[in-house]
Amino acid sequence: MSYVQSLTCRECARAYPAGALHACEFCFGPLEVSYDYEAMGAALTRERISAGPPDIWRYGDLLPVDADGPVSLGAGFTPLVRADRLAAELGLGELWVKDDTRNPTGSFKDRVVTVALTKARELGFKVAACASTGNLANSVAAHAARAGMRSVVLVPSDLEAVKMLTTAVFGGDLLAVEGSYDDVNRLCAELASEHDDWAFVNVNVRPYYAEGSKTLAFEVAEQLGWRLPDHVVVPIASGSQLTKIDKGFRELVELGLVEARIDREDTSGPVRVSGAQAAGCAPVAAAFAAGADHVRPVKAATIAKSLAIGNPADGWYALEVVRRTGGAVGSVSDEEVLKAIRLLARTEGIFAETAGGVTIATLAALAREGVVRGDETVVAYVTGNGLKTVEAFGSSVGATATVAARIEDVAEALGESAWKEPM
């Protein structure tokens, strides 16, 4: 059952019925789902969760929909990988990688979309729509096909070709818009006011959509044996994912499903949260570095296109979470991103898209600076599959050599050391 009480304005705290509404009518602040935690806590146990399906709907009691018949492709419960070889390279101790490359359409967006479309269907919508930098478009098109809904997704026209293909293949309407993601997002906001019978997952049903990211916190805690990590590093696009991971950890503590760490009682959050951005689109990192209270929009120019949101809707809230929990926000160059993708692949066998490269490169930078410490249990969130952004490498990665079909040519290409007996 759903324990939703209302939608609540994050600015003025006014409450609204749980309908298709995303902004406060009084102050225009964003709305967030509020729950009856007392009733939820009385019914929810670790055992009840563990008995659920091996996807995000095992946490259905913590989500804002009736999960009896979700629109689902099986998102979630992705591997939490102990990354000892990567940790050794970065000078860290207990390091884990949350590998969300394993989701049905190859990114964490399947988590938020399964929640959004389940709620949209509950509210009577027949059309699923979104503004996207690519991964969300993939997921909305796929989940809409599963649900028998029409999909209309809008993306920047310079999006990676693979993401265009893996959206179009599901048969919905894919509109390539001339301009940046911020132009696409503005257009979708206008369309949402014209088509109130369309469920724009990141506009009119955004409060529900965003809640899906909490499952990234729930799963990490469960996979660690119902304990909290000390520190997490999260990529920042709109900033919503980071804020909901923090909300997820706080909910677990409030409901008594995990114990708050004794050494974190002097903070306003049970887990330190740090953010990662590409230098070519780093408005939140810039505000953090400057000690500013406002996140100034920027024009995005980075290979990490899934993070290329120059005017992040939840940027200020992400900044608040990072400061409140004692984390930091770093930014890294495109060159560092590509090196980090290869580092993660070489050490742990995980191929991340460019957003994942931003996370790992920022993790490395924060480790060098002493922000992420060797005595912490650290989780890095890798949120998309590298097959989505192969274009970023150009011709810089390829065959070691081209050889004739002769054993001596192989020996020459690999060098004599390759033929010695193993130590």
Sine and cosine of phi, psi and omega as CSV:
sin_phi,cos_phi,sin_psi,cos_psi,sin_omega,cos_omega
0.00,0.00,0.35,-0.94,0.01,-1.00
-1.00,-0.02,0.70,-0.72,0.04,-1.00
-0.97,-0.25,0.35,0.94,-0.01,-1.00
-0.92,0.39,0.75,-0.67,0.08,-1.00
-0.99,-0.11,-0.69,0.73,-0.10,-0.99
-0.15,-0.99,0.07,-1.00,0.29,-0.96
-0.98,-0.18,0.72,-0.70,-0.08,-1.00
-0.82,-0.57,0.72,-0.69,0.02,-1.00
-0.92,0.39,0.76,-0.65,-0.01,-1.00
-0.96,0.26,-0.18,0.98,-0.01,-1.00
-0.98,-0.22,-0.81,0.58,-0.10,-1.00
-0.95,-0.30,-0.06,1.00,0.08,-1.00
0.94,0.35,0.24,0.97,0.10,-0.99
-0.92,0.38,0.58,-0.81,-0.05,-1.00
-0.97,-0.25,0.56,-0.83,0.00,-1.00
-0.72,-0.69,0.42,-0.91,0.11,-0.99
-0.88,0.48,0.43,-0.90,-0.07,-1.00
-0.99,0.16,0.96,0.26,0.04,-1.00
-0.89,-0.45,-0.33,-0.94,-0.01,-1.00
-1.00,0.08,0.98,0.18,-0.07,-1.00
-0.58,-0.82,0.67,-0.74,-0.05,-1.00
-0.79,-0.61,-0.19,0.98,-0.05,-1.00
-0.73,-0.68,0.58,-0.82,0.01,-1.00
-0.92,0.38,0.71,-0.71,-0.01,-1.00
-0.97,0.24,-0.23,0.97,-0.03,-1.00
-0.99,-0.13,-0.76,0.65,-0.08,-1.00
-0.89,-0.46,-0.01,1.00,0.00,-1.00
0.91,0.41,0.27,0.96,0.08,-1.00
-0.95,0.33,0.37,-0.93,0.01,-1.00
-0.95,0.30,0.52,-0.85,0.00,-1.00
-0.99,-0.14,0.51,-0.86,-0.01,-1.00
-0.72,-0.69,0.51,-0.86,0.00,-1.00
-0.96,0.28,0.74,-0.67,0.10,-0.99
-0.92,-0.38,0.59,-0.81,-0.10,-1.00
-0.85,-0.53,0.32,-0.95,0.16,-0.99
-1.00,0.01,1.00,0.01,-0.09,-1.00
-0.94,0.34,-0.46,0.89,0.03,-1.00
-0.90,0.43,-0.74,0.67,0.03,-1.00
-0.92,0.39,-0.64,0.77,0.01,-1.00
-0.88,0.47,-0.72,0.70,-0.03,-1.00
-0.90,0.43,-0.50,0.86,0.00,-1.00
-0.95,0.32,-0.41,0.91,-0.08,-1.00
-0.97,-0.25,-0.41,0.91,-0.19,-0.98
-1.00,-0.09,0.74,-0.67,0.05,-1.00
-0.71,-0.71,0.27,-0.96,0.10,-1.00
-0.86,0.51,-0.62,0.78,-0.03,-1.00
-0.90,0.43,-0.64,0.77,0.03,-1.00
-0.89,0.45,-0.67,0.74,0.03,-1.00
-0.90,0.44,-0.74,0.67,-0.06,-1.00
-0.88,0.47,-0.43,0.90,0.01,-1.00
-0.99,0.15,-0.09,1.00,-0.04,-1.00
-0.99,0.16,-0.01,-1.00,-0.03,-1.00
-0.93,0.36,0.37,-0.93,-0.01,-1.00
-0.99,0.14,0.80,0.59,0.07,-1.00
-0.47,-0.88,-0.16,-0.99,-0.12,-0.99
-0.93,0.38,-0.28,0.96,-0.05,-1.00
-0.97,0.23,-0.03,1.00,0.21,-0.98
-0.91,0.41,-0.36,0.93,0.05,-1.00
-0.98,-0.22,0.44,0.90,-0.07,-1.00
-0.83,0.56,-0.54,0.84,0.02,-1.00
-0.91,0.42,-0.36,0.93,-0.03,-1.00
-0.99,-0.13,0.10,0.99,-0.05,-1.00
-0.91,-0.42,0.34,-0.94,-0.20,-0.98
-1.00,0.02,0.54,0.84,-0.01,-1.00
-0.63,-0.78,0.23,-0.97,0.17,-0.99
-0.99,0.11,0.93,-0.37,-0.15,-0.99
-1.00,0.05,0.24,0.97,-0.02,-1.00
-0.89,0.46,-0.56,0.83,0.00,-1.00
-0.66,-0.75,0.92,0.39,-0.09,-1.00
-0.95,0.32,0.43,-0.90,0.20,-0.98
-0.98,0.17,0.97,-0.24,-0.21,-0.98
-0.67,-0.74,0.65,-0.76,0.18,-0.98
-0.93,-0.37,0.12,0.99,0.01,-1.00
1.00,-0.06,0.53,0.85,-0.03,-1.00
-0.92,0.39,0.56,-0.83,0.17,-0.99
0.99,-0.13,-0.02,-1.00,-0.14,-0.99
0.78,0.63,0.71,0.70,0.03,-1.00
-0.98,0.20,0.30,-0.95,-0.09,-1.00
-0.89,0.45,0.61,-0.79,0.23,-0.97
-0.96,-0.29,0.95,-0.32,-0.20,-0.98
-0.99,-0.16,0.83,-0.56,0.11,-0.99
-0.94,0.34,0.90,-0.44,-0.17,-0.99
-0.96,-0.29,0.92,0.38,-0.07,-1.00
-0.93,0.36,-0.62,0.79,-0.03,-1.00
-0.94,0.34,-0.64,0.77,0.08,-1.00
-0.91,0.41,-0.67,0.74,0.03,-1.00
-0.85,0.53,-0.67,0.74,0.00,-1.00
-0.89,0.46,-0.63,0.78,0.01,-1.00
-0.93,0.38,-0.51,0.86,-0.06,-1.00
-0.99,-0.12,-0.04,1.00,-0.01,-1.00
0.96,0.29,0.53,0.85,0.00,-1.00
-0.94,-0.34,0.15,-0.99,-0.01,-1.00
-0.99,-0.17,-0.98,-0.19,-0.03,-1.00
-1.00,0.07,0.98,-0.20,-0.05,-1.00
-0.88,-0.48,0.72,-0.69,0.04,-1.00
-0.82,-0.57,0.54,-0.84,0.10,-0.99
-0.91,-0.42,0.85,-0.53,0.10,-0.99
-1.00,0.10,0.95,-0.30,-0.19,-0.98
-1.00,-0.04,0.99,0.11,0.00,-1.00
-1.00,0.07,0.18,0.98,0.16,-0.99
-0.91,0.40,-0.26,0.97,-0.11,-0.99
-1.00,0.04,0.03,1.00,0.00,-1.00
-0.93,0.36,0.30,-0.95,-0.14,-0.99
-0.81,0.59,-0.67,0.74,0.05,-1.00
-0.97,-0.25,0.26,0.97,0.16,-0.99
1.00,0.03,0.24,0.97,0.06,-1.00
-0.43,-0.90,0.22,-0.98,0.00,-1.00
-0.90,0.43,-0.28,0.96,-0.04,-1.00
-0.85,0.53,-0.38,0.93,0.06,-1.00
-0.89,0.46,-0.47,0.88,0.03,-1.00
-0.91,0.42,-0.74,0.67,-0.07,-1.00
-0.97,0.25,-0.54,0.84,-0.05,-1.00
-0.96,0.27,-0.63,0.78,0.03,-1.00
-0.87,0.48,-0.58,0.81,0.06,-1.00
-0.95,0.32,-0.73,0.69,-0.06,-1.00
-0.88,0.48,-0.71,0.70,-0.06,-1.00
-0.97,0.24,-0.49,0.87,0.12,-0.99
-0.89,0.46,-0.69,0.72,0.04,-1.00
-0.93,0.38,-0.64,0.77,0.00,-1.00
-0.87,0.49,-0.68,0.73,0.04,-1.00
-0.91,0.41,-0.62,0.78,0.05,-1.00
-0.87,0.49,-0.56,0.83,-0.02,-1.00
-1.00,0.06,-0.03,1.00,0.09,-1.00
1.00,-0.08,0.16,0.99,0.01,-1.00
-0.96,0.27,0.52,-0.85,0.03,-1.00
-0.90,-0.43,-0.25,0.97,-0.04,-1.00
-0.85,-0.52,0.75,-0.66,0.05,-1.00
-0.96,-0.29,0.75,-0.66,-0.07,-1.00
-0.65,-0.76,0.29,-0.96,0.03,-1.00
-0.21,-0.98,0.34,-0.94,0.31,-0.95
-0.99,-0.16,0.64,-0.77,-0.13,-0.99
-0.50,-0.87,0.48,-0.88,0.22,-0.98
-1.00,-0.09,0.15,0.99,0.12,-0.99
0.73,-0.69,-0.86,0.52,-0.06,-1.00
-0.90,0.43,-0.65,0.76,0.02,-1.00
-0.91,0.41,-0.62,0.78,0.05,-1.00
-0.86,0.51,-0.72,0.69,0.05,-1.00
-0.81,0.59,-0.77,0.64,-0.13,-0.99
-0.94,0.34,-0.68,0.73,0.01,-1.00
-0.89,0.46,-0.70,0.71,0.00,-1.00
-0.88,0.48,-0.67,0.74,-0.03,-1.00
-0.94,0.35,-0.73,0.68,-0.03,-1.00
-0.93,0.37,-0.58,0.81,0.06,-1.00
-0.90,0.44,-0.65,0.76,0.05,-1.00
-0.87,0.49,-0.68,0.74,0.01,-1.00
-0.88,0.47,-0.62,0.79,-0.06,-1.00
-1.00,0.08,-0.12,0.99,-0.07,-1.00
0.96,0.27,0.46,0.89,0.02,-1.00
-0.98,-0.21,0.43,-0.90,0.16,-0.99
-0.97,0.24,0.59,-0.81,0.08,-1.00
-0.85,-0.53,0.62,-0.78,0.09,-1.00
-0.74,-0.67,0.94,-0.34,-0.04,-1.00
-0.85,-0.53,0.62,-0.79,-0.03,-1.00
-0.87,-0.50,0.73,-0.68,-0.05,-1.00
-0.68,-0.73,0.36,-0.93,0.14,-0.99
-0.89,0.45,0.59,-0.81,-0.09,-1.00
-0.94,0.35,-0.29,0.96,0.01,-1.00
-1.00,-0.09,0.33,0.94,-0.01,-1.00
-0.89,0.46,0.42,-0.91,0.05,-1.00
-0.82,0.57,0.65,-0.76,-0.06,-1.00
-0.87,0.49,-0.60,0.80,-0.01,-1.00
-0.89,0.46,-0.66,0.75,-0.01,-1.00
-0.93,0.36,-0.52,0.85,0.11,-0.99
-0.89,0.45,-0.76,0.65,-0.05,-1.00
-0.88,0.47,-0.71,0.71,-0.09,-1.00
-0.98,0.21,0.02,1.00,0.22,-0.97
-0.99,-0.15,-0.74,0.67,-0.08,-1.00
-0.89,0.45,-0.50,0.87,-0.09,-1.00
-0.88,0.47,-0.38,0.93,-0.03,-1.00
-0.99,0.12,-0.04,1.00,0.19,-0.98
1.00,0.03,0.07,1.00,0.03,-1.00
-0.99,0.10,-0.14,-0.99,0.04,-1.00
-1.00,0.00,0.84,-0.54,0.02,-1.00
-0.88,-0.47,0.90,-0.43,-0.02,-1.00
-0.94,-0.34,0.86,-0.50,0.05,-1.00
-1.00,-0.03,0.87,-0.49,-0.11,-0.99
-0.98,-0.22,0.74,-0.67,0.05,-1.00
-0.96,0.29,0.93,-0.36,-0.04,-1.00
0.60,-0.80,-0.07,-1.00,-0.02,-1.00
-0.99,0.11,0.09,-1.00,0.09,-1.00
-0.86,0.51,-0.62,0.79,-0.01,-1.00
-0.89,0.46,-0.56,0.83,0.10,-0.99
-0.92,0.40,-0.67,0.74,0.02,-1.00
-0.89,0.46,-0.69,0.72,-0.03,-1.00
-0.89,0.45,-0.67,0.74,0.04,-1.00
-0.88,0.48,-0.68,0.73,0.01,-1.00
-0.88,0.47,-0.65,0.76,0.00,-1.00
-0.92,0.40,-0.59,0.81,0.06,-1.00
-0.88,0.47,-0.63,0.78,0.04,-1.00
-0.93,0.37,-0.66,0.75,0.01,-1.00
-0.91,0.42,-0.58,0.81,0.00,-1.00
-0.88,0.47,-0.56,0.83,0.02,-1.00
-0.97,0.26,-0.38,0.92,0.02,-1.00
-1.00,0.02,-0.46,0.89,-0.06,-1.00
-0.84,-0.54,0.97,0.23,-0.06,-1.00
-0.97,0.25,0.00,1.00,0.09,-1.00
-0.99,-0.15,0.12,0.99,0.07,-1.00
-0.97,-0.23,0.66,-0.76,0.08,-1.00
-1.00,-0.06,0.99,-0.13,0.12,-0.99
-0.99,0.15,0.95,-0.32,-0.19,-0.98
-0.88,0.48,-0.53,0.85,0.02,-1.00
-0.96,-0.30,0.42,0.91,0.14,-0.99
-0.76,-0.65,-1.00,0.02,-0.16,-0.99
-0.97,0.23,-0.32,0.95,0.13,-0.99
-0.92,-0.40,0.36,0.93,-0.05,-1.00
-0.84,0.54,-0.64,0.77,-0.01,-1.00
-0.83,0.55,-0.58,0.81,-0.01,-1.00
-0.98,0.18,-0.69,0.72,0.05,-1.00
-0.79,0.62,-0.74,0.68,-0.08,-1.00
-0.89,0.46,-0.51,0.86,-0.05,-1.00
-0.89,0.45,-0.39,0.92,0.01,-1.00
-0.87,0.49,-0.48,0.88,-0.01,-1.00
-0.93,0.36,-0.34,0.94,0.05,-1.00
-0.85,0.52,-0.48,0.87,-0.06,-1.00
-0.90,0.43,-0.33,0.94,0.10,-1.00
-0.92,0.39,-0.48,0.88,0.11,-0.99
-0.99,0.17,-0.71,0.71,-0.04,-1.00
-0.85,0.53,-0.72,0.69,-0.05,-1.00
-0.91,0.42,-0.67,0.74,0.01,-1.00
-0.86,0.51,-0.73,0.69,0.00,-1.00
-0.88,0.47,-0.71,0.70,0.00,-1.00
-0.91,0.42,-0.68,0.73,-0.03,-1.00
-0.94,0.34,-0.35,0.94,0.10,-0.99
-1.00,0.04,0.19,0.98,-0.01,-1.00
0.99,0.14,0.60,0.80,-0.02,-1.00
0.85,0.53,0.76,0.65,0.17,-0.99
-0.71,-0.70,0.38,-0.92,-0.03,-1.00
-1.00,-0.02,0.56,-0.83,0.20,-0.98
-0.96,0.30,0.22,-0.98,0.09,-1.00
-0.99,0.14,-0.60,0.80,-0.22,-0.98
-0.50,-0.87,0.69,-0.72,0.10,-1.00
-0.81,-0.58,0.52,-0.85,0.06,-1.00
-0.87,-0.49,0.82,-0.57,-0.18,-0.98
-0.79,-0.62,0.73,-0.68,0.08,-1.00
-0.93,0.36,0.53,-0.85,-0.01,-1.00
-0.89,-0.45,0.86,-0.52,0.19,-0.98
-0.92,-0.38,-1.00,0.06,0.12,-0.99
-0.98,0.20,-0.36,0.93,-0.08,-1.00
0.99,-0.11,-0.19,0.98,-0.07,-1.00
-0.90,0.44,-0.70,0.71,-0.05,-1.00
-0.84,0.54,-0.70,0.71,-0.02,-1.00
-0.88,0.47,-0.70,0.71,-0.04,-1.00
-0.92,0.40,-0.57,0.82,-0.03,-1.00
-0.98,0.21,-0.49,0.87,0.12,-0.99
-0.89,0.45,-0.69,0.73,0.08,-1.00
-0.87,0.49,-0.69,0.72,0.01,-1.00
-0.88,0.47,-0.64,0.77,0.01,-1.00
-0.88,0.47,-0.70,0.71,0.04,-1.00
-0.89,0.45,-0.66,0.76,-0.01,-1.00
-0.92,0.40,-0.61,0.80,0.04,-1.00
-0.90,0.43,-0.65,0.76,0.01,-1.00
-0.87,0.49,-0.63,0.77,0.03,-1.00
-0.93,0.36,-0.72,0.70,-0.03,-1.00
-0.87,0.48,-0.57,0.82,-0.03,-1.00
-1.00,0.06,-0.04,1.00,0.03,-1.00
0.97,0.26,0.30,0.95,0.01,-1.00
-0.99,0.15,-0.40,0.92,0.12,-0.99
-0.69,-0.72,0.34,-0.94,0.06,-1.00
-1.00,-0.06,0.68,-0.73,0.10,-0.99
-0.92,0.39,0.64,-0.77,0.00,-1.00
-0.93,0.36,0.72,-0.70,-0.04,-1.00
-0.86,0.51,-0.64,0.76,-0.07,-1.00
-0.98,0.20,0.05,1.00,0.05,-1.00
-0.93,-0.37,0.17,0.99,-0.06,-1.00
-0.94,0.35,-0.30,0.95,-0.02,-1.00
-1.00,0.02,0.19,0.98,0.00,-1.00
-0.88,-0.48,0.12,-0.99,0.04,-1.00
-0.98,-0.21,0.53,0.85,0.05,-1.00
-0.21,-0.98,0.64,-0.77,-0.09,-1.00
-0.96,0.27,-0.29,0.96,-0.05,-1.00
-0.71,-0.70,0.69,-0.73,0.12,-0.99
-0.94,0.35,0.72,-0.69,-0.03,-1.00
-0.84,-0.54,0.84,-0.54,0.08,-1.00
-0.90,-0.44,0.47,-0.88,-0.04,-1.00
-0.92,-0.40,0.40,-0.91,-0.04,-1.00
-0.77,-0.64,0.77,-0.64,0.06,-1.00
-0.69,-0.72,0.41,-0.91,0.12,-0.99
-0.99,0.17,0.62,-0.78,-0.05,-1.00
-0.86,0.52,-0.48,0.88,0.01,-1.00
-0.98,0.21,-0.03,1.00,0.09,-1.00
-0.37,-0.93,0.98,0.20,-0.16,-0.99
-0.76,-0.65,0.80,0.60,-0.03,-1.00
-0.91,0.41,-0.57,0.82,0.00,-1.00
-0.96,0.27,-0.66,0.75,0.05,-1.00
-0.89,0.47,-0.63,0.77,0.01,-1.00
-0.91,0.42,-0.67,0.74,0.02,-1.00
-0.91,0.42,-0.64,0.77,0.03,-1.00
-0.89,0.46,-0.73,0.69,-0.03,-1.00
-0.89,0.45,-0.57,0.82,-0.04,-1.00
-1.00,0.08,-0.14,0.99,-0.08,-1.00
0.93,0.37,0.45,0.90,-0.09,-1.00
-1.00,0.09,0.40,-0.92,0.05,-1.00
-1.00,-0.09,-0.12,0.99,-0.02,-1.00
-0.84,-0.55,0.57,-0.82,0.06,-1.00
-0.98,-0.18,0.93,-0.37,-0.06,-1.00
-1.00,0.08,0.76,-0.65,0.02,-1.00
-0.88,0.48,0.51,-0.86,0.04,-1.00
-0.74,-0.67,0.24,-0.97,0.12,-0.99
-1.00,-0.06,0.85,-0.52,-0.11,-0.99
-0.96,0.27,0.67,-0.74,0.07,-1.00
-0.47,-0.88,0.99,0.10,-0.05,-1.00
-0.45,-0.89,0.42,-0.91,0.09,-1.00
-0.95,0.31,-0.30,0.95,0.01,-1.00
-0.99,0.13,0.95,0.30,-0.15,-0.99
-0.93,0.38,-0.44,0.90,0.02,-1.00
-0.95,0.32,-0.23,0.97,0.07,-1.00
-0.95,-0.30,0.09,1.00,-0.14,-0.99
-0.99,0.12,0.91,0.41,0.08,-1.00
-0.92,-0.40,0.97,-0.25,-0.10,-0.99
-0.96,0.28,-0.37,0.93,0.00,-1.00
-0.80,-0.60,0.97,0.23,-0.14,-0.99
-0.93,0.37,0.80,-0.60,-0.07,-1.00
-0.87,0.49,-0.60,0.80,-0.03,-1.00
-0.95,-0.32,0.38,0.92,-0.05,-1.00
-0.85,0.52,-0.71,0.70,-0.02,-1.00
-0.91,0.41,-0.62,0.79,-0.01,-1.00
-0.93,0.37,-0.59,0.81,0.08,-1.00
-0.90,0.44,-0.66,0.75,0.03,-1.00
-0.88,0.48,-0.66,0.75,0.01,-1.00
-0.90,0.43,-0.67,0.74,0.01,-1.00
-0.89,0.46,-0.73,0.68,-0.02,-1.00
-0.86,0.50,-0.72,0.70,-0.01,-1.00
-0.93,0.37,-0.66,0.75,-0.03,-1.00
-0.90,0.44,-0.59,0.81,-0.07,-1.00
-1.00,-0.05,-0.05,1.00,0.02,-1.00
0.99,0.11,0.42,0.91,0.05,-1.00
-1.00,-0.07,-0.36,-0.93,0.01,-1.00
-0.49,-0.87,0.26,-0.97,0.12,-0.99
-0.84,-0.54,0.85,-0.53,0.02,-1.00
-0.92,-0.38,0.28,-0.96,0.08,-1.00
-0.70,-0.72,0.52,-0.85,-0.10,-1.00
-0.69,-0.73,0.45,-0.89,-0.03,-1.00
-0.97,0.25,0.29,-0.96,0.05,-1.00
-0.87,0.49,-0.60,0.80,0.04,-1.00
-0.88,0.47,-0.68,0.73,0.04,-1.00
-0.90,0.43,-0.57,0.82,0.01,-1.00
-0.88,0.48,-0.75,0.66,-0.02,-1.00
-0.90,0.43,-0.64,0.77,0.05,-1.00
-0.89,0.45,-0.63,0.78,-0.02,-1.00
-0.93,0.36,-0.60,0.80,0.06,-1.00
-0.86,0.51,-0.71,0.71,-0.01,-1.00
-0.93,0.36,-0.59,0.81,0.03,-1.00
-0.88,0.47,-0.73,0.68,0.01,-1.00
-0.90,0.44,-0.67,0.75,0.01,-1.00
-0.90,0.43,-0.68,0.73,-0.05,-1.00
-0.94,0.34,-0.58,0.81,-0.08,-1.00
-1.00,0.00,-0.55,0.84,-0.14,-0.99
-0.81,-0.59,-0.03,1.00,0.03,-1.00
0.95,0.33,0.43,0.90,0.01,-1.00
-0.91,-0.41,0.83,-0.55,0.00,-1.00
-0.98,-0.18,0.95,-0.31,-0.05,-1.00
-0.99,-0.14,0.48,-0.88,0.18,-0.98
-0.96,0.27,-0.02,-1.00,-0.09,-1.00
-0.87,0.49,-0.54,0.84,0.05,-1.00
-0.89,0.46,-0.63,0.77,0.06,-1.00
-0.91,0.41,-0.58,0.81,0.10,-1.00
-0.88,0.47,-0.59,0.80,0.07,-1.00
-0.89,0.46,-0.69,0.72,0.01,-1.00
-0.87,0.49,-0.76,0.65,-0.07,-1.00
-0.94,0.35,-0.63,0.78,0.04,-1.00
-0.91,0.43,-0.63,0.78,0.04,-1.00
-0.94,0.35,-0.64,0.77,0.10,-1.00
-0.82,0.58,-0.72,0.69,0.01,-1.00
-0.88,0.48,-0.69,0.73,0.00,-1.00
-0.91,0.42,-0.69,0.73,0.00,-1.00
-0.93,0.37,-0.50,0.87,0.08,-1.00
-0.93,0.37,-0.67,0.74,0.03,-1.00
-0.88,0.47,-0.58,0.81,-0.04,-1.00
-0.99,0.15,-0.14,0.99,-0.01,-1.00
0.99,0.12,0.13,0.99,0.04,-1.00
-0.96,0.29,-0.73,0.69,0.16,-0.99
-1.00,-0.06,0.84,-0.54,-0.18,-0.98
-0.96,-0.27,0.42,-0.91,0.00,-1.00
-0.94,0.35,-0.31,0.95,0.00,-1.00
-1.00,-0.07,0.15,0.99,-0.02,-1.00
-0.98,-0.20,0.48,-0.88,0.25,-0.97
-1.00,0.07,0.90,-0.43,-0.16,-0.99
-0.89,-0.46,0.66,-0.75,0.10,-0.99
-0.84,-0.54,0.80,-0.60,0.09,-1.00
-0.96,-0.29,0.77,-0.63,-0.04,-1.00
-1.00,-0.05,0.89,-0.45,0.07,-1.00
-0.95,-0.30,0.94,-0.35,-0.33,-0.94
-0.96,-0.28,0.03,1.00,0.00,-1.00
-0.41,-0.91,0.45,-0.89,-0.09,-1.00
-0.99,0.16,0.67,-0.75,-0.03,-1.00
-0.90,0.43,-0.37,0.93,0.02,-1.00
-0.90,0.43,-0.27,0.96,0.01,-1.00
-0.98,0.20,-0.37,0.93,-0.13,-0.99
-0.75,-0.66,0.60,0.80,-0.02,-1.00
-0.89,0.47,-0.43,0.90,-0.01,-1.00
-0.87,0.49,-0.43,0.90,-0.05,-1.00
-0.89,0.46,-0.45,0.89,-0.02,-1.00
-0.99,0.11,-0.28,0.96,-0.05,-1.00
0.83,0.55,-0.78,-0.63,0.01,-1.00
-0.97,-0.24,0.26,0.97,-0.09,-1.00
-0.97,0.23,-0.24,0.97,0.03,-1.00
-0.82,-0.57,0.75,-0.66,-0.01,-1.00
-0.15,-0.99,-0.35,-0.94,-0.04,-1.00
-0.89,0.45,0.59,-0.81,0.08,-1.00
-0.88,0.47,-0.66,0.75,0.02,-1.00
-0.28,-0.96,0.33,-0.94,0.15,-0.99
-0.95,-0.31,0.82,-0.57,-0.11,-0.99
-0.78,-0.63,0.36,-0.93,0.14,-0.99
-0.96,0.27,0.26,-0.97,-0.05,-1.00
-0.99,0.14,0.85,0.52,0.01,-1.00
-0.71,-0.70,0.65,-0.76,-0.08,-1.00
-0.90,0.44,-0.54,0.84,-0.01,-1.00
-0.93,0.36,-0.51,0.86,0.05,-1.00
-0.94,0.35,-0.61,0.79,0.08,-1.00
-0.89,0.46,-0.70,0.72,0.01,-1.00
-0.87,0.50,-0.67,0.74,0.00,-1.00
-0.91,0.41,-0.65,0.76,-0.04,-1.00
-0.93,0.37,-0.59,0.81,-0.06,-1.00
-1.00,0.03,-0.33,0.94,-0.02,-1.00
1.00,0.00,0.43,-0.90,-0.08,-1.00
-0.87,0.50,-0.54,0.84,-0.06,-1.00
-0.88,0.48,-0.44,0.90,-0.01,-1.00
-0.94,0.35,-0.28,0.96,-0.08,-1.00
-0.97,-0.24,0.02,1.00,0.04,-1.00
-0.97,0.22,0.39,-0.92,0.06,-1.00
-0.89,0.45,0.63,-0.78,0.04,-1.00
-0.90,0.44,0.53,-0.85,-0.02,-1.00
-0.95,0.32,0.00,0.00,0.00,0.00
